[in-house]
């Protein structure tokens, strides 16, 4: 541990950092906070349950869980004019976004809710609002997905293997 930063605004549910590492953003108690790495008082940004930082450091994507809907907001770091990230189609986020969910091209990764038992992973195009599922040759629940530095997708999934047994009384 190199340093501890005081923070008493609730249990941290999501944590992300600016590309230069000078500011941490966290979700705690339904609020997004900015915490200077150099120390100082945390600054309230807005309501939110998860946060991701744009790789260029210009904006945040803040996810707000409002049952039964999860909404995303694009929050610029240099102005107060935030904008909802609208989504089209029937797919919706199924879990909170990860800190590295925003790609260099602005696309956002998210596990998707679907009518299936499994949560596939999808890519949100912020410009059009469309979600595109990532095609896989197997089914699994993805609970966390992020962009790797080389542009590949890294995910944590929970596969399911099941068997059906039939027990009959012995004669």
ZATOR-394678 format. One line per field, with one value per residue: residue number from 1; residue in three letters; x, y, z of N, C-alpha, C, O in turn. Coordinates in nm, 2 decimals, padded with zeros to 4 digits. Last residue first. Example, Ala and Ser with C-alpha at 12.3 -4.5 7.8 and 13.67 -1.06 7.14 Angstrom:
2
i: [2 | 1];
aa: [SER | ALA];
nxx: [01.28 | 01.32];
nyy: [-00.22 | -00.57];
nzz: [00.71 | 00.78];
caxx: [01.37 | 01.23];
cayy: [-00.11 | -00.45];
cazz: [00.71 | 00.78];
cxx: [01.29 | 01.32];
cyy: [00.00 | -00.33];
czz: [00.79 | 00.78];
oxx: [01.34 | 01.42];
oyy: [00.11 | -00.33];
ozz: [00.80 | 00.85];
This chain:
171
i: [171 | 170 | 169 | 168 | 167 | 166 | 165 | 164 | 163 | 162 | 161 | 160 | 159 | 158 | 157 | 156 | 155 | 154 | 153 | 152 | 151 | 150 | 149 | 148 | 147 | 146 | 145 | 144 | 143 | 142 | 141 | 140 | 139 | 138 | 137 | 136 | 135 | 134 | 133 | 132 | 131 | 130 | 129 | 128 | 127 | 126 | 125 | 124 | 123 | 122 | 121 | 120 | 119 | 118 | 117 | 116 | 115 | 114 | 113 | 112 | 111 | 110 | 109 | 108 | 107 | 106 | 105 | 104 | 103 | 102 | 101 | 100 | 99 | 98 | 97 | 96 | 95 | 94 | 93 | 92 | 91 | 90 | 89 | 88 | 87 | 86 | 85 | 84 | 83 | 82 | 81 | 80 | 79 | 78 | 77 | 76 | 75 | 74 | 73 | 72 | 71 | 70 | 69 | 68 | 67 | 66 | 65 | 64 | 63 | 62 | 61 | 60 | 59 | 58 | 57 | 56 | 55 | 54 | 53 | 52 | 51 | 50 | 49 | 48 | 47 | 46 | 45 | 44 | 43 | 42 | 41 | 40 | 39 | 38 | 37 | 36 | 35 | 34 | 33 | 32 | 31 | 30 | 29 | 28 | 27 | 26 | 25 | 24 | 23 | 22 | 21 | 20 | 19 | 18 | 17 | 16 | 15 | 14 | 13 | 12 | 11 | 10 | 9 | 8 | 7 | 6 | 5 | 4 | 3 | 2 | 1];
aa: [UNK | UNK | UNK | UNK | UNK | UNK | UNK | UNK | UNK | UNK | UNK | UNK | UNK | UNK | UNK | UNK | UNK | UNK | UNK | UNK | UNK | UNK | UNK | UNK | UNK | UNK | UNK | UNK | UNK | UNK | UNK | UNK | UNK | UNK | UNK | UNK | UNK | UNK | UNK | UNK | UNK | UNK | UNK | UNK | UNK | UNK | UNK | UNK | UNK | UNK | UNK | UNK | UNK | UNK | UNK | UNK | UNK | UNK | UNK | UNK | UNK | UNK | UNK | UNK | UNK | UNK | UNK | UNK | UNK | UNK | UNK | UNK | UNK | UNK | UNK | UNK | UNK | UNK | UNK | UNK | UNK | UNK | UNK | UNK | UNK | UNK | UNK | UNK | UNK | UNK | UNK | UNK | UNK | UNK | UNK | UNK | UNK | UNK | UNK | UNK | UNK | UNK | UNK | UNK | UNK | UNK | UNK | UNK | UNK | UNK | UNK | UNK | UNK | UNK | UNK | UNK | UNK | UNK | UNK | UNK | UNK | UNK | UNK | UNK | UNK | UNK | UNK | UNK | UNK | UNK | UNK | UNK | UNK | UNK | UNK | UNK | UNK | UNK | UNK | UNK | UNK | UNK | UNK | UNK | UNK | UNK | UNK | UNK | UNK | UNK | UNK | UNK | UNK | UNK | UNK | UNK | UNK | UNK | UNK | UNK | UNK | UNK | UNK | UNK | UNK | UNK | UNK | UNK | UNK | UNK | UNK];
nxx: [-03.66 | -03.58 | -03.73 | -03.52 | -03.43 | -03.27 | -03.10 | -02.95 | -02.70 | -02.51 | -02.31 | -02.25 | -02.01 | -01.96 | -01.69 | -01.54 | -01.34 | -01.20 | -01.15 | -00.88 | -00.73 | -00.50 | -00.59 | -00.93 | -01.24 | -01.45 | -01.71 | -01.88 | -02.05 | -02.20 | -02.29 | -02.28 | -02.25 | -02.04 | -01.93 | -02.05 | -02.08 | -02.19 | -02.47 | -02.50 | -02.71 | -02.73 | -02.68 | -02.52 | -02.30 | -02.23 | -02.29 | -02.22 | -02.19 | -02.24 | -02.26 | -02.55 | -02.66 | -02.91 | -03.17 | -03.32 | -03.39 | -03.14 | -02.89 | -02.54 | -02.25 | -02.09 | -01.88 | -01.90 | -01.70 | -01.49 | -01.25 | -01.14 | -01.42 | -01.52 | -01.48 | -01.31 | -01.48 | -01.79 | -02.14 | -02.37 | -02.58 | -02.74 | -02.86 | -03.07 | -03.24 | -03.42 | -03.35 | -03.12 | -03.04 | -02.86 | -02.71 | -02.78 | -02.53 | -02.43 | -02.26 | -02.05 | -01.72 | -01.51 | -01.60 | -01.93 | -02.09 | -02.35 | -02.53 | -02.77 | -03.00 | -03.20 | -03.53 | -03.72 | -03.46 | -03.21 | -02.88 | -02.68 | -02.35 | -02.16 | -01.87 | -01.69 | -01.44 | -01.17 | -00.97 | -00.95 | -01.10 | -01.35 | -01.42 | -01.72 | -01.92 | -02.23 | -02.44 | -02.52 | -02.55 | -02.23 | -02.00 | -01.85 | -01.51 | -01.32 | -01.05 | -00.72 | -00.48 | -00.38 | -00.59 | -00.91 | -01.20 | -01.54 | -01.82 | -02.16 | -02.39 | -02.48 | -02.27 | -02.03 | -01.81 | -01.53 | -01.24 | -00.93 | -00.68 | -00.43 | -00.39 | -00.42 | -00.68 | -00.86 | -01.01 | -01.28 | -01.49 | -01.78 | -01.86 | -01.76 | -01.98 | -01.95 | -01.78 | -01.52 | -01.19 | -00.84 | -00.62 | -00.30 | -00.03 | 00.08 | 00.09];
nyy: [-05.24 | -04.91 | -04.61 | -04.39 | -04.08 | -03.91 | -03.61 | -03.39 | -03.14 | -02.85 | -02.58 | -02.25 | -01.98 | -01.67 | -01.45 | -01.16 | -01.04 | -00.82 | -00.75 | -00.55 | -00.32 | -00.32 | -00.29 | -00.42 | -00.32 | -00.55 | -00.69 | -00.91 | -01.11 | -01.32 | -01.64 | -01.82 | -02.03 | -02.01 | -01.86 | -01.52 | -01.18 | -00.93 | -00.73 | -00.39 | -00.12 | 00.22 | 00.49 | 00.63 | 00.71 | 00.50 | 00.17 | -00.09 | -00.43 | -00.70 | -01.04 | -01.22 | -01.39 | -01.65 | -01.71 | -01.46 | -01.21 | -01.01 | -00.77 | -00.77 | -00.61 | -00.37 | -00.11 | 00.15 | 00.35 | 00.53 | 00.43 | 00.32 | 00.23 | 00.19 | 00.03 | 00.02 | -00.01 | -00.16 | -00.13 | -00.37 | -00.57 | -00.55 | -00.30 | -00.44 | -00.46 | -00.37 | -00.03 | 00.22 | 00.45 | 00.75 | 00.89 | 01.22 | 01.45 | 01.76 | 02.03 | 02.15 | 02.06 | 01.88 | 01.63 | 01.53 | 01.24 | 01.06 | 00.81 | 00.55 | 00.36 | 00.08 | 00.02 | -00.03 | 00.10 | 00.25 | 00.30 | 00.47 | 00.52 | 00.74 | 00.80 | 01.11 | 01.27 | 01.29 | 01.09 | 00.91 | 00.69 | 00.78 | 00.58 | 00.48 | 00.38 | 00.33 | 00.48 | 00.82 | 01.18 | 01.36 | 01.45 | 01.58 | 01.53 | 01.48 | 01.69 | 01.56 | 01.40 | 01.34 | 01.23 | 01.35 | 01.20 | 01.24 | 01.02 | 00.95 | 00.77 | 00.55 | 00.48 | 00.54 | 00.52 | 00.73 | 00.82 | 00.99 | 01.16 | 01.11 | 00.93 | 00.99 | 00.88 | 00.85 | 00.55 | 00.40 | 00.19 | 00.10 | 00.10 | 00.17 | 00.27 | 00.62 | 00.83 | 00.87 | 00.84 | 00.92 | 00.70 | 00.57 | 00.45 | 00.20 | -00.12];
nzz: [-00.74 | -00.65 | -00.79 | -00.98 | -01.09 | -01.34 | -01.38 | -01.60 | -01.55 | -01.66 | -01.64 | -01.72 | -01.65 | -01.61 | -01.70 | -01.75 | -02.04 | -02.26 | -02.60 | -02.74 | -02.73 | -02.58 | -02.32 | -02.31 | -02.19 | -02.00 | -01.81 | -01.59 | -01.63 | -01.86 | -01.87 | -02.19 | -02.47 | -02.76 | -02.96 | -02.97 | -03.06 | -02.88 | -02.98 | -02.99 | -02.94 | -03.04 | -03.02 | -03.19 | -03.03 | -02.87 | -02.90 | -02.69 | -02.71 | -02.48 | -02.38 | -02.24 | -01.99 | -02.01 | -02.05 | -02.28 | -02.31 | -02.15 | -02.07 | -02.12 | -02.00 | -02.21 | -02.34 | -02.57 | -02.79 | -02.82 | -02.91 | -02.69 | -02.48 | -02.15 | -01.93 | -01.71 | -01.49 | -01.60 | -01.54 | -01.38 | -01.59 | -01.81 | -02.04 | -02.30 | -02.62 | -02.80 | -02.94 | -02.81 | -02.56 | -02.48 | -02.23 | -02.14 | -02.06 | -01.89 | -01.86 | -01.72 | -01.82 | -01.82 | -01.81 | -01.90 | -01.87 | -01.99 | -01.83 | -01.85 | -01.64 | -01.61 | -01.48 | -01.28 | -01.09 | -01.18 | -01.16 | -01.37 | -01.47 | -01.64 | -01.81 | -01.82 | -02.03 | -02.10 | -02.11 | -02.30 | -02.21 | -01.97 | -01.69 | -01.53 | -01.25 | -01.08 | -00.98 | -00.90 | -00.89 | -00.91 | -00.77 | -00.48 | -00.40 | -00.10 | 00.00 | -00.02 | -00.23 | -00.47 | -00.61 | -00.53 | -00.62 | -00.69 | -00.68 | -00.73 | -00.51 | -00.38 | -00.21 | -00.45 | -00.70 | -00.78 | -00.94 | -00.88 | -01.06 | -01.17 | -01.38 | -01.64 | -01.69 | -01.38 | -01.26 | -01.06 | -00.89 | -00.71 | -00.44 | -00.12 | 00.14 | 00.24 | 00.27 | 00.36 | 00.30 | 00.27 | 00.11 | 00.16 | -00.03 | -00.10 | 00.00];
caxx: [-03.76 | -03.53 | -03.71 | -03.64 | -03.41 | -03.40 | -03.10 | -03.08 | -02.73 | -02.61 | -02.31 | -02.34 | -02.07 | -02.00 | -01.82 | -01.55 | -01.46 | -01.17 | -01.25 | -00.96 | -00.86 | -00.48 | -00.52 | -00.79 | -01.15 | -01.36 | -01.64 | -01.78 | -02.08 | -02.09 | -02.33 | -02.24 | -02.34 | -02.09 | -01.98 | -01.96 | -02.11 | -02.07 | -02.42 | -02.46 | -02.64 | -02.75 | -02.76 | -02.65 | -02.35 | -02.29 | -02.24 | -02.31 | -02.12 | -02.27 | -02.19 | -02.44 | -02.63 | -02.77 | -03.12 | -03.25 | -03.50 | -03.20 | -03.01 | -02.68 | -02.33 | -02.18 | -01.91 | -01.91 | -01.80 | -01.61 | -01.34 | -01.07 | -01.31 | -01.52 | -01.58 | -01.25 | -01.40 | -01.66 | -02.03 | -02.30 | -02.50 | -02.78 | -02.76 | -03.05 | -03.13 | -03.47 | -03.37 | -03.23 | -03.02 | -02.99 | -02.67 | -02.81 | -02.62 | -02.43 | -02.36 | -02.16 | -01.84 | -01.47 | -01.52 | -01.80 | -02.07 | -02.22 | -02.51 | -02.63 | -02.97 | -03.07 | -03.44 | -03.66 | -03.54 | -03.34 | -02.98 | -02.77 | -02.46 | -02.21 | -02.00 | -01.72 | -01.57 | -01.25 | -00.99 | -00.88 | -00.95 | -01.31 | -01.36 | -01.61 | -01.85 | -02.11 | -02.41 | -02.48 | -02.60 | -02.38 | -02.02 | -01.97 | -01.61 | -01.39 | -01.19 | -00.82 | -00.55 | -00.29 | -00.48 | -00.78 | -01.11 | -01.40 | -01.73 | -02.03 | -02.33 | -02.56 | -02.40 | -02.05 | -01.95 | -01.59 | -01.38 | -01.01 | -00.81 | -00.44 | -00.39 | -00.30 | -00.56 | -00.82 | -00.91 | -01.21 | -01.38 | -01.72 | -01.91 | -01.73 | -01.91 | -02.02 | -01.91 | -01.62 | -01.31 | -00.96 | -00.70 | -00.44 | -00.10 | 00.16 | 00.00];
cayy: [-05.35 | -05.04 | -04.71 | -04.48 | -04.18 | -03.97 | -03.74 | -03.43 | -03.28 | -02.92 | -02.72 | -02.34 | -02.09 | -01.78 | -01.51 | -01.26 | -01.06 | -00.91 | -00.75 | -00.67 | -00.31 | -00.35 | -00.18 | -00.44 | -00.32 | -00.43 | -00.69 | -00.80 | -01.02 | -01.23 | -01.52 | -01.80 | -01.94 | -02.08 | -02.00 | -01.62 | -01.32 | -00.99 | -00.84 | -00.50 | -00.23 | 00.08 | 00.43 | 00.58 | 00.80 | 00.62 | 00.28 | 00.03 | -00.30 | -00.62 | -00.91 | -01.20 | -01.25 | -01.60 | -01.72 | -01.59 | -01.30 | -01.07 | -00.84 | -00.73 | -00.73 | -00.40 | -00.26 | 00.11 | 00.24 | 00.57 | 00.49 | 00.44 | 00.20 | 00.28 | -00.01 | 00.03 | 00.12 | -00.17 | -00.12 | -00.24 | -00.55 | -00.64 | -00.35 | -00.34 | -00.50 | -00.44 | -00.18 | 00.17 | 00.31 | 00.68 | 00.80 | 01.08 | 01.41 | 01.61 | 01.98 | 02.09 | 02.14 | 02.03 | 01.67 | 01.59 | 01.35 | 01.11 | 00.95 | 00.59 | 00.47 | 00.14 | 00.07 | -00.15 | -00.02 | 00.30 | 00.19 | 00.49 | 00.43 | 00.71 | 00.74 | 00.98 | 01.25 | 01.40 | 01.17 | 01.04 | 00.68 | 00.79 | 00.70 | 00.45 | 00.49 | 00.28 | 00.35 | 00.71 | 01.05 | 01.34 | 01.47 | 01.51 | 01.62 | 01.43 | 01.65 | 01.67 | 01.42 | 01.42 | 01.14 | 01.38 | 01.21 | 01.26 | 01.11 | 00.94 | 00.90 | 00.61 | 00.53 | 00.50 | 00.52 | 00.62 | 00.84 | 00.87 | 01.17 | 01.21 | 00.88 | 01.03 | 00.82 | 00.93 | 00.66 | 00.43 | 00.27 | 00.11 | -00.01 | 00.19 | 00.16 | 00.49 | 00.85 | 00.83 | 00.85 | 00.91 | 00.83 | 00.56 | 00.56 | 00.32 | 00.00];
cazz: [-00.71 | -00.69 | -00.68 | -00.97 | -00.99 | -01.31 | -01.34 | -01.54 | -01.59 | -01.58 | -01.68 | -01.65 | -01.73 | -01.52 | -01.72 | -01.65 | -01.96 | -02.16 | -02.49 | -02.72 | -02.80 | -02.72 | -02.38 | -02.29 | -02.30 | -02.01 | -01.94 | -01.60 | -01.52 | -01.84 | -01.81 | -02.05 | -02.39 | -02.64 | -02.99 | -02.92 | -03.10 | -02.92 | -02.90 | -03.07 | -02.88 | -03.07 | -02.92 | -03.25 | -03.14 | -02.81 | -02.98 | -02.71 | -02.74 | -02.60 | -02.37 | -02.33 | -02.01 | -02.01 | -01.91 | -02.25 | -02.28 | -02.27 | -02.03 | -02.16 | -02.01 | -02.10 | -02.32 | -02.43 | -02.76 | -02.75 | -03.01 | -02.75 | -02.57 | -02.26 | -02.03 | -01.85 | -01.51 | -01.54 | -01.62 | -01.39 | -01.47 | -01.71 | -01.95 | -02.20 | -02.53 | -02.68 | -02.94 | -02.89 | -02.62 | -02.51 | -02.34 | -02.13 | -02.16 | -01.91 | -01.95 | -01.64 | -01.82 | -01.83 | -01.70 | -01.93 | -01.79 | -02.03 | -01.85 | -01.86 | -01.74 | -01.58 | -01.59 | -01.36 | -01.11 | -01.14 | -01.16 | -01.26 | -01.48 | -01.51 | -01.82 | -01.75 | -01.98 | -02.12 | -01.98 | -02.33 | -02.21 | -02.11 | -01.74 | -01.62 | -01.33 | -01.14 | -00.91 | -00.98 | -00.85 | -00.94 | -00.91 | -00.54 | -00.46 | -00.22 | 00.02 | -00.02 | -00.11 | -00.39 | -00.56 | -00.58 | -00.51 | -00.75 | -00.61 | -00.79 | -00.56 | -00.49 | -00.15 | -00.31 | -00.67 | -00.72 | -00.93 | -00.87 | -00.99 | -01.07 | -01.24 | -01.57 | -01.75 | -01.50 | -01.25 | -01.18 | -00.88 | -00.84 | -00.53 | -00.26 | 00.08 | 00.21 | 00.21 | 00.46 | 00.23 | 00.35 | 00.10 | 00.19 | 00.03 | -00.12 | 00.00];
cxx: [-03.70 | -03.64 | -03.66 | -03.62 | -03.54 | -03.37 | -03.24 | -03.07 | -02.87 | -02.64 | -02.42 | -02.33 | -02.16 | -02.07 | -01.84 | -01.69 | -01.45 | -01.30 | -01.20 | -01.05 | -00.94 | -00.61 | -00.50 | -00.71 | -01.01 | -01.29 | -01.57 | -01.71 | -01.99 | -02.13 | -02.20 | -02.29 | -02.28 | -02.18 | -02.02 | -02.02 | -02.00 | -02.10 | -02.29 | -02.41 | -02.62 | -02.66 | -02.79 | -02.74 | -02.49 | -02.35 | -02.31 | -02.23 | -02.22 | -02.19 | -02.22 | -02.37 | -02.52 | -02.76 | -02.98 | -03.21 | -03.45 | -03.31 | -03.08 | -02.78 | -02.47 | -02.24 | -02.00 | -01.95 | -01.79 | -01.72 | -01.48 | -01.16 | -01.25 | -01.40 | -01.59 | -01.35 | -01.34 | -01.58 | -01.90 | -02.18 | -02.43 | -02.70 | -02.81 | -02.93 | -03.11 | -03.37 | -03.41 | -03.24 | -03.14 | -02.95 | -02.80 | -02.77 | -02.65 | -02.54 | -02.35 | -02.28 | -01.94 | -01.60 | -01.48 | -01.73 | -01.93 | -02.19 | -02.37 | -02.63 | -02.82 | -03.04 | -03.31 | -03.57 | -03.68 | -03.44 | -03.11 | -02.87 | -02.55 | -02.34 | -02.04 | -01.85 | -01.58 | -01.39 | -01.08 | -00.89 | -00.88 | -01.16 | -01.32 | -01.56 | -01.74 | -02.05 | -02.28 | -02.44 | -02.55 | -02.42 | -02.17 | -01.98 | -01.73 | -01.50 | -01.25 | -00.96 | -00.65 | -00.35 | -00.39 | -00.68 | -00.97 | -01.31 | -01.60 | -01.94 | -02.19 | -02.51 | -02.49 | -02.18 | -01.96 | -01.74 | -01.44 | -01.15 | -00.87 | -00.57 | -00.41 | -00.29 | -00.43 | -00.70 | -00.89 | -01.11 | -01.31 | -01.61 | -01.85 | -01.78 | -01.89 | -01.92 | -01.98 | -01.76 | -01.42 | -01.09 | -00.82 | -00.51 | -00.25 | 00.10 | 00.09];
cyy: [-05.47 | -05.14 | -04.84 | -04.58 | -04.26 | -04.09 | -03.79 | -03.58 | -03.31 | -03.06 | -02.79 | -02.48 | -02.18 | -01.88 | -01.63 | -01.32 | -01.17 | -00.92 | -00.86 | -00.66 | -00.44 | -00.35 | -00.20 | -00.32 | -00.34 | -00.44 | -00.55 | -00.80 | -00.90 | -01.12 | -01.43 | -01.66 | -01.94 | -01.98 | -02.08 | -01.76 | -01.42 | -01.14 | -00.89 | -00.61 | -00.34 | -00.01 | 00.28 | 00.53 | 00.76 | 00.71 | 00.41 | 00.13 | -00.19 | -00.49 | -00.83 | -01.06 | -01.24 | -01.45 | -01.66 | -01.59 | -01.44 | -01.16 | -00.90 | -00.82 | -00.69 | -00.54 | -00.27 | -00.04 | 00.19 | 00.47 | 00.53 | 00.51 | 00.33 | 00.26 | 00.08 | -00.01 | 00.13 | -00.04 | -00.12 | -00.24 | -00.41 | -00.63 | -00.44 | -00.39 | -00.39 | -00.48 | -00.23 | 00.02 | 00.28 | 00.54 | 00.72 | 01.01 | 01.26 | 01.57 | 01.83 | 02.04 | 02.07 | 02.12 | 01.82 | 01.64 | 01.41 | 01.24 | 00.98 | 00.74 | 00.50 | 00.24 | 00.11 | -00.10 | 00.02 | 00.19 | 00.25 | 00.38 | 00.45 | 00.63 | 00.69 | 00.93 | 01.12 | 01.39 | 01.29 | 01.13 | 00.81 | 00.78 | 00.68 | 00.58 | 00.43 | 00.39 | 00.28 | 00.59 | 00.94 | 01.20 | 01.47 | 01.55 | 01.54 | 01.52 | 01.60 | 01.61 | 01.54 | 01.44 | 01.21 | 01.29 | 01.24 | 01.28 | 01.12 | 01.06 | 00.87 | 00.74 | 00.60 | 00.56 | 00.47 | 00.64 | 00.72 | 00.91 | 01.03 | 01.22 | 00.98 | 00.99 | 00.86 | 00.86 | 00.73 | 00.54 | 00.28 | 00.21 | -00.01 | 00.07 | 00.18 | 00.39 | 00.73 | 00.85 | 00.79 | 00.93 | 00.82 | 00.70 | 00.52 | 00.44 | 00.12];
czz: [-00.64 | -00.65 | -00.73 | -00.86 | -00.98 | -01.21 | -01.31 | -01.51 | -01.53 | -01.64 | -01.60 | -01.71 | -01.65 | -01.61 | -01.62 | -01.67 | -01.86 | -02.07 | -02.39 | -02.61 | -02.80 | -02.80 | -02.53 | -02.36 | -02.25 | -02.14 | -01.95 | -01.74 | -01.52 | -01.73 | -01.80 | -02.00 | -02.24 | -02.56 | -02.87 | -02.96 | -03.04 | -02.94 | -02.96 | -02.98 | -02.98 | -02.99 | -02.94 | -03.14 | -03.18 | -02.91 | -02.93 | -02.79 | -02.77 | -02.60 | -02.50 | -02.31 | -02.11 | -02.04 | -01.90 | -02.10 | -02.25 | -02.22 | -02.16 | -02.11 | -02.04 | -02.12 | -02.20 | -02.42 | -02.62 | -02.73 | -02.95 | -02.85 | -02.62 | -02.35 | -02.15 | -01.95 | -01.64 | -01.57 | -01.54 | -01.48 | -01.49 | -01.58 | -01.84 | -02.11 | -02.42 | -02.59 | -02.81 | -02.89 | -02.70 | -02.58 | -02.37 | -02.25 | -02.14 | -02.00 | -01.97 | -01.73 | -01.74 | -01.84 | -01.70 | -01.81 | -01.83 | -01.96 | -01.89 | -01.89 | -01.73 | -01.69 | -01.53 | -01.47 | -01.17 | -01.18 | -01.10 | -01.27 | -01.35 | -01.53 | -01.69 | -01.81 | -01.90 | -02.06 | -02.00 | -02.21 | -02.24 | -02.12 | -01.89 | -01.67 | -01.41 | -01.23 | -00.97 | -00.90 | -00.95 | -00.88 | -00.95 | -00.68 | -00.52 | -00.26 | -00.11 | -00.01 | -00.12 | -00.25 | -00.46 | -00.52 | -00.57 | -00.62 | -00.69 | -00.73 | -00.62 | -00.54 | -00.25 | -00.26 | -00.53 | -00.70 | -00.87 | -00.87 | -00.99 | -01.00 | -01.13 | -01.43 | -01.69 | -01.56 | -01.38 | -01.17 | -01.01 | -00.82 | -00.67 | -00.34 | -00.07 | 00.15 | 00.17 | 00.40 | 00.32 | 00.27 | 00.18 | 00.18 | 00.06 | -00.04 | 00.00];
oxx: [-03.77 | -03.71 | -03.71 | -03.50 | -03.65 | -03.30 | -03.33 | -03.03 | -02.91 | -02.61 | -02.41 | -02.34 | -02.15 | -02.19 | -01.74 | -01.79 | -01.37 | -01.36 | -01.17 | -01.03 | -01.05 | -00.61 | -00.49 | -00.77 | -00.97 | -01.27 | -01.62 | -01.66 | -02.02 | -02.23 | -02.11 | -02.33 | -02.24 | -02.17 | -02.03 | -02.13 | -01.88 | -02.14 | -02.27 | -02.30 | -02.71 | -02.54 | -02.86 | -02.86 | -02.58 | -02.45 | -02.43 | -02.13 | -02.30 | -02.12 | -02.24 | -02.42 | -02.40 | -02.85 | -02.94 | -03.21 | -03.52 | -03.33 | -03.07 | -02.76 | -02.52 | -02.27 | -01.99 | -02.05 | -01.68 | -01.82 | -01.57 | -01.15 | -01.31 | -01.28 | -01.65 | -01.31 | -01.33 | -01.62 | -01.90 | -02.11 | -02.43 | -02.74 | -02.92 | -02.91 | -03.12 | -03.40 | -03.43 | -03.14 | -03.26 | -02.85 | -02.83 | -02.79 | -02.56 | -02.63 | -02.28 | -02.38 | -01.93 | -01.58 | -01.44 | -01.79 | -01.83 | -02.27 | -02.27 | -02.71 | -02.76 | -03.05 | -03.30 | -03.53 | -03.74 | -03.50 | -03.12 | -02.95 | -02.49 | -02.43 | -01.97 | -01.93 | -01.49 | -01.46 | -01.08 | -00.83 | -00.76 | -01.09 | -01.26 | -01.63 | -01.67 | -02.12 | -02.23 | -02.41 | -02.53 | -02.34 | -02.22 | -01.98 | -01.70 | -01.56 | -01.24 | -00.97 | -00.65 | -00.28 | -00.34 | -00.68 | -00.92 | -01.34 | -01.55 | -01.99 | -02.12 | -02.59 | -02.56 | -02.21 | -01.92 | -01.79 | -01.40 | -01.19 | -00.87 | -00.58 | -00.39 | -00.19 | -00.33 | -00.62 | -00.91 | -01.12 | -01.28 | -01.62 | -01.85 | -01.74 | -01.98 | -01.81 | -02.07 | -01.85 | -01.41 | -01.10 | -00.89 | -00.45 | -00.31 | 00.17 | 00.17];
oyy: [-05.56 | -05.13 | -04.89 | -04.62 | -04.21 | -04.18 | -03.71 | -03.66 | -03.25 | -03.09 | -02.78 | -02.49 | -02.18 | -01.86 | -01.68 | -01.25 | -01.26 | -00.82 | -00.97 | -00.57 | -00.44 | -00.38 | -00.10 | -00.26 | -00.27 | -00.55 | -00.45 | -00.91 | -00.80 | -01.06 | -01.48 | -01.58 | -02.04 | -01.86 | -02.20 | -01.77 | -01.40 | -01.21 | -00.88 | -00.59 | -00.38 | 00.02 | 00.22 | 00.52 | 00.85 | 00.78 | 00.43 | 00.18 | -00.21 | -00.46 | -00.89 | -00.98 | -01.26 | -01.40 | -01.62 | -01.49 | -01.53 | -01.18 | -00.83 | -00.95 | -00.59 | -00.58 | -00.20 | -00.08 | 00.19 | 00.49 | 00.57 | 00.63 | 00.44 | 00.27 | 00.04 | -00.07 | 00.25 | 00.04 | -00.09 | -00.35 | -00.35 | -00.67 | -00.42 | -00.51 | -00.27 | -00.52 | -00.16 | -00.05 | 00.30 | 00.53 | 00.62 | 01.05 | 01.18 | 01.65 | 01.79 | 02.00 | 01.96 | 02.24 | 01.88 | 01.68 | 01.36 | 01.33 | 00.92 | 00.79 | 00.48 | 00.21 | 00.17 | -00.19 | 00.11 | 00.19 | 00.28 | 00.37 | 00.45 | 00.67 | 00.62 | 01.00 | 01.03 | 01.49 | 01.38 | 01.24 | 00.82 | 00.85 | 00.58 | 00.68 | 00.34 | 00.47 | 00.19 | 00.60 | 00.97 | 01.13 | 01.56 | 01.67 | 01.45 | 01.59 | 01.66 | 01.48 | 01.60 | 01.49 | 01.15 | 01.26 | 01.16 | 01.36 | 01.02 | 01.17 | 00.79 | 00.81 | 00.69 | 00.68 | 00.36 | 00.75 | 00.61 | 01.01 | 00.96 | 01.28 | 00.95 | 01.01 | 00.79 | 00.80 | 00.66 | 00.62 | 00.18 | 00.31 | -00.11 | -00.04 | 00.21 | 00.41 | 00.73 | 00.89 | 00.68 | 01.01 | 00.72 | 00.80 | 00.45 | 00.52 | 00.14];
ozz: [-00.61 | -00.55 | -00.83 | -00.83 | -00.98 | -01.24 | -01.26 | -01.59 | -01.42 | -01.75 | -01.48 | -01.84 | -01.53 | -01.63 | -01.57 | -01.66 | -01.87 | -02.03 | -02.43 | -02.52 | -02.84 | -02.92 | -02.61 | -02.45 | -02.15 | -02.20 | -01.91 | -01.77 | -01.46 | -01.75 | -01.73 | -02.08 | -02.19 | -02.59 | -02.88 | -03.00 | -03.06 | -02.85 | -03.08 | -02.92 | -03.04 | -02.97 | -02.86 | -03.16 | -03.21 | -02.88 | -02.95 | -02.76 | -02.86 | -02.50 | -02.61 | -02.23 | -02.07 | -02.11 | -01.79 | -02.03 | -02.20 | -02.10 | -02.26 | -02.10 | -01.99 | -02.23 | -02.10 | -02.48 | -02.56 | -02.66 | -03.02 | -02.87 | -02.60 | -02.30 | -02.25 | -02.06 | -01.69 | -01.66 | -01.42 | -01.49 | -01.60 | -01.47 | -01.79 | -02.11 | -02.45 | -02.48 | -02.71 | -02.85 | -02.65 | -02.65 | -02.30 | -02.37 | -02.11 | -02.03 | -02.06 | -01.67 | -01.69 | -01.85 | -01.60 | -01.71 | -01.79 | -01.98 | -01.83 | -01.97 | -01.63 | -01.81 | -01.42 | -01.55 | -01.11 | -01.29 | -00.98 | -01.36 | -01.24 | -01.61 | -01.62 | -01.87 | -01.91 | -02.03 | -01.91 | -02.20 | -02.21 | -02.04 | -01.93 | -01.69 | -01.37 | -01.28 | -00.91 | -00.79 | -01.07 | -00.83 | -01.01 | -00.72 | -00.59 | -00.18 | -00.21 | 00.00 | -00.22 | -00.16 | -00.37 | -00.40 | -00.65 | -00.54 | -00.75 | -00.72 | -00.58 | -00.61 | -00.22 | -00.28 | -00.50 | -00.69 | -00.91 | -00.81 | -01.10 | -00.89 | -01.01 | -01.36 | -01.69 | -01.49 | -01.49 | -01.07 | -01.08 | -00.75 | -00.74 | -00.32 | -00.14 | 00.12 | 00.08 | 00.48 | 00.36 | 00.18 | 00.18 | 00.23 | -00.02 | 00.02 | 00.09];
